[in-house]
Amino acid sequence: MKDKRPFIILGIAAVVLLLLFVFLKGGGSRFDWSEHYEADSKDPYGTFVIHEILQDYSPSKSFTDISESVKANLPLGRGYNGNYVFIGESMFLDSSDVTTLLNFVNEGNSAFISSKTIPFDLMFELYYEECNYEPWDDYAVHTDTTAIFNFSHTNLNKEEGYQYKYLDINKLKPYGWNYIDSAYFCDEHYSMIRLGTFGDNKANFVKKKYGDNGGVFYLHTTPINFTNLQMLDKVGLEYANRVFSHLEDGNIYWDEYSRVGEGFGRAYNRRGRNGGSRSIASEESLKYILAQPSLAWAWYLAISLGLLYLFFRAKRKQRIIPVLEKNENTSFEFISTIGRLYFLQNDHKKLCLQKMKLFLSYIRDRYNLNTTNIDASFKKKLIAKSEVPDATIEKIFEFHNNVKTSNFVSEQTLVDFHQQMDEFYKNCK
């Protein structure tokens, strides 16, 4: 009787390859276009840019990433100069996290929460049902391809507003823009205060005072406004700057830990409004995964690959050789991102200075030269090692000195500076 194992292996491999093809096909984009809001991601709907910008919001203050629960990382009793910041589809806070956040704001601090749904336990403390006897029923949704945002305060208001479009793999598509229904604004003492709206006066940015020490909650219903895709545009950068101008000049605590998907967050909040159990059952997570087509495919694919691995691993005798991943120059990617921001803002001077930083970094790595002191001795060594004419090198540093001392740098100066550097890179040894 013939051995059927080769045919079984080929059959399993064919099924796995088919699953990979179905799961991974999607237009050939090298970016993940899902709204994951990860701070270390440069995908269109990550939050890398706003995360970097907020680190310099108060240079004299600290910036802390909350990588565990809120109750374990958010400080209490340290003065009224702190800002809690959350940006994501939804957030999960247990009862002790909610208590910690409320105590933090009650001490005079601020909390900025930009999400598409808000924890019921938190709104139970912030919203008064006395408003028209209307119970809290989460954010409402308006579906459209575009939305024009603006501010209620005249000093921040912009005549033409701030237009945002929703793109999926660079294609314009309808999107659910969340807002707070007008029924929840009924009392001048207890209601939330409108700070920003979109469309037909739909509130997406509100302020709610909490406690007797000046503490404030800022609720923002459209976190997509702060993603990388929007922040690389001048309109998005200006809008974000005006939103975060409401924060105090103090320490910032960025919550990366509490972020969950919108579907899970809404389901969890719905159970709280209906009086159900607030604990997360083990089967609940699996139900949510299987209810999402992409997550379900990933789940089944992981199981198939695991079984295939066990099948082959049972016969393997040779020691597995570890794969060394290629080092990535993340500093170069960061400088490129910031450089594009300066270019979009027509800030030619800062862009020239960024290019000079990259040039000096290249010299240190390639020729092992100390770039602390740019003197005649340094230039002589650079000419000898790079074999580039001294005239080219002198022009580069002459351009740099002129840019540093100038209040205005024209676009032509930026082009000439770039051409001198390009000539060095092409001719250096």
N, C-alpha and C positions, 0 to 999 in steps of 0.2 A: 504493500500500500504506500502510495507516494506521500511525502511530507507536505502538508497543506499550510505550514506556518508561513512560508514566503508570500502566499496569496493573501493570508489574513493580514500580514503586515502591510502589504501594498494596499489592501482595502481600507485599513484604518488610516494610512497616510493620505489616501485620496480623499477620505471624508474630512480629515483635518484641514487639508489644503483648500477644499471647497468652502469650509466654514471660514477660513482665513480670508478667502476671496470675497465672500458675501459681507463679512464684518468690516473689512478694511477698505473696501471700495468706497469712494466718496468724493470724486472730483479732483483728486490729485493734489489737494492743498497740503502744504507742509505745516500748516498751523491747525491747532485745535480751536474750532469756532464755537464750542460750547461755552456757556456762562459759568465758569468755575471760580472766578474771582481769586485765584491764587496769587499771593504777593510775590512769589519768586518766578512767575510765569510772564513771558513776553508775548503770549498769544493775544489775539484781538480782545478777548474778554477776560484777560487776567488783570491784575492791579499792580503790576510792577512799577509803572511810572508814578502813580499817585502815592504809593508806598515810599518811593525814593524822595518825592517832593516833600512829603510830610515829615521826613526825618530832618529836614532843614527848616521846618516851619518856625520853630523856636530854637535858634542856635545855642542859646545859653541853657536850654532845658534838655532833659533826657527823652529818648525815644525807646520804648520797650515793646517787644513782640510778646504777646501772651500766647505761649505755646502749650499751656495746660489750661485747667478750668479757671473761670473768672474768680471764683472764691479763693483760689490758691495764689493768684498773681496780682489781683487788683489791690493796691494799698489803701488802708483806711487810717484816718486820724493823722494825716501828714500835711495838713494845710489845704487851702482852697486854690490850688493851682494845677489841677490835673484834668486831662481830657481823655475819655474813653472813646475809641473809634472802632466801629464795625462796618464793613462793607461786604455784602454777599447776598445770595438769593434768599436765604433764611438763616435763622440762628436757633440753636438749641440751648436753653438755659434750664437747669433744674431749680428747685425751690431755693436752695442755698445760694446758687449763682444769682438769682433774681434779688434775693435779700442783700447780698453783697453789693450789687450794682446800685440798688436803691439807697443803701447807706453811703456809698461813695458819692452819689449826687447830692444826697441830703447834707453832706458836709460842705457843700458849696462848689463842687466840681461840675463838669459838664460831661454829657454822654451823647455822642453822635452815632445814630444807628441808621444806616441806609440798607434797606432790605425790601423784598417784595411781599413779605408777610411778617407780622410782628408777634412774638410770644404772647399767648393769652394771659399767662400769669403776670407778665409785666404790665399789660394794658389794664388788667383788673385793678392795679394800683394807680394808674395814670388817668384813666377815663372814668368820669362820673355818669352813671346811668340816669341821673336826674335830667340829663339833656334830652328833653322831649320823650323821656321814658324809652329811649332807643338803645337796646343792648348792643354792645360792641360785636361787630360781625366781620372784622378784619378789613383789609384794604379792598377797594373795588378795582376793576380793570377796564381800561378803554383800549380797544384794538385799532391800530392804524400803522402805516408804514413809517410815518414821521410824527414828531411832536415838537412844538415850539414852547420852550420854557421861559419864565421870567420871574422877577422878584416883586414882592409887594411893597418893599421900601423904595421910595423915590430915588435915594442915593445909589441903589444897586440896580434899579430898573433900567432896561435897555429897550429903546423904541421898537426895534425890529425883533427883539427877543433872541433866544439861543435855540437854533434849530438842530434837532438830532434825528438821524435816520438809523433804522435797524438793518444791518447787513448780515447775510449768512453766506459765507464763501463769496464775498464781494457782490452778492445779489440782494437787491432791495426786497424785503419781505415784510408782511404784517407782523406786528409785535404787540404784546399786552403791556401797556403802560399803566402802572398802578397809581392809585390816588386815594385820598381820604374823603369819603362822602360828606357833602355839605350838612347832612343831618347831625353830625357830631360837633358842629360849631354853633352853639346855641346860647352860651352864657359867657359874659365878658370876664367873669371871675374864675370860672372853673374850666372853660373850654380851652382847647389848644389855639395858638395864635398862628395865622397864616404867614409864612415867610416867602413862599414861592409857589407858583402855579404853572399849569400848562393847559393848552386848549381853551375850553370854555370855563375858565376859572376853576379848574380841578386842582385841588391842593395836593402838592407832592412834597412840600417841605414845610414843617411846622415846628413850633417851639412850645414846650410845656414846662412851666416852672414847677419845681418840686422842693418841698422843705422850706425852712425859714432862714436858710443861710445863703440864698441866692443860687442854689443849684438849678440846672436846666437840662432837660432832655430835648435833643434835636432829632426829629424823626423825618427821614427822607425815604420816599417810596420807590425811587427809580435808580437803583445802584448802578445800572448800566451806564449812567452819565459819567462815572469815574473810572471806566475801564480804559485799557491802553489805546484802543482804537479811537476813542473820543478824546483822550488826553493829548494825542499827537496833532490835534487840530487846534487852531488858535481860539475858536469859539469854546471848545470844551475846556481848554486851559483857563480861559477867563471865567467861565461859569464855575469851575471848581474853586478857583481862587476866591470868588465872592461868597460861595457857600461856606468855605472853611474860615472865612474872615469872622464868622460868628463865634469861633472857639476862643477860649481864653489863652493868654500867653503863658503856657505852662507845660508840664510834662505830658507826653502823649503815650497812651497805652493801646496799641494796635492788637485787636482780637482776631487772631488767625485760627484759634482752636474751636470756637463755637459755631463755625459755618457748616450748614447742612443744605441739602437740596430743597427747592421750593415745594415740591410735591410732598416730601416728608414733613416739612415744617407746617404746611397747611393742614395735613392730616392730623398731626399731633395737636395743633391748636384747636381743630374742630372737636376732637375728643374732649378737650378741656371745657369748651363752651357747652357741650352736651352733658357734662357731668361724669364722663367716663374716666377710667383709670389713666393717670398721667405717666405711668411707668412704660418703658419700651420693652415689649415682649420680644423674645428672641425670634419668633416667627414673623414679627412685623417687618423686620428689615428684609428678610427673604421675600416676603410678599411684594414689598416695594421694588426690589431688584427685578423680580420676574414680571412686574407690571410695566417696566420700562424696556422697550425693544432693544436698545443698545446695551443696557446693562444685562438683560437676559441673554443676549448673544455672547457677551463677555463671560458670563457665568458658565454657560454650556461649553464654551470654548476652553475655559480653564479646566473644567472637569475632564474634557476629552484629552487635552494635552497632558494632564496629570496621569491619566490612565496609560497613555502612550509612553510617557516617561518611565512609569513603573514597569511596563512590559519590556522595554529595552534595557532598563537599568538592572533587571534581574539577571541578565546574561553578561553584563559588562564586568570585565576583570581589570582593565587598565585604569590607573589612577587618572581622574579628570584633570586636565590642564586648565588652570584659571585663565580667563581672558582679561587682559589689561586694557582698560578703556583709554581712549585717546584723551590727553589733557585738553581742556577747553580754555581759551583765553576770554573769560567772562568780563574782564576789565575792558577789553576792546569792544565787546558788544555793548557794555554800559556807556562808554564814551560815544559810540555810534548813535545810541538812542538819544542821549543828551544833545549831541551835535545836531540831530534832526530837529529837536525842539527849538534850538537856537536859530536854525535856518528858517523854520516856519515863522518865527517871531522877527525875522530880519535882524537878528542880533549878530552882526558880522564879527564884532570884536570878540565876543565870547567864543564864537566858533573858531576864530583864528587861534585863540589861546588854547582851546581844546586840541586843535591839530598840532600845536607846538608840544603839548604834553605827550601826545602819542608819538611824535617825532623823537623826543628825548628818551622815551621808554624804549623805542626801537634801537637807539644808539646804545643804551645801557645793556640791552639783551644781546645785540649782535657783536658789539666791539668791547664789551666789558669796561666801559669808561664811566667815571664818576661825573655826573652832570650837575653837581651842586654849584660849582664855580665855572662859569663860562668865560674863560680868559684866553689869552693868546696861546698859552701852553696846551689848553684843552683843544683849541681849534687846530693846532699843529698836529697833535696826535690823531684827531679825527680825519684830517686830510691824508695823513700817512696810511691809516688803516683802511679808509674807504676808497682811496685813490680817486676821489672826486675833486675837480678843480677848486682851488681856494676861492675863486670868485663866486662860485655857486654857494658855497658854505657861508661866505661873508654876507651874501645877499639874504640868505635865510635868517641869520641872526639880526641883520639890520632891519628886515621887515618886522621881526618879533619885537625889537626894541621900539620901533615906531608905533606898532599897534598898542603896546603896553602904555605908552605915554599919550595916546590920542584919545579924545573924547568921542570921536566919530570915525568909524571905519567903513569905507564904501564897499560896494559889491565888487568893483574892479580891483581894489586892494586885496580882497579875499581871493579873487581868481588868480592874481599875480603871485600871491603867497603860495597858493596851492600848486601853481606851475613850477615854482622854484623847488618845492619839496618833491614834486613828481620827477623832476630832473635828477634830484639826488638819488631817489629810490631806483631809477632806471640805470644809473651809471655806477652805483656803489658796488664794491667787491665783497 
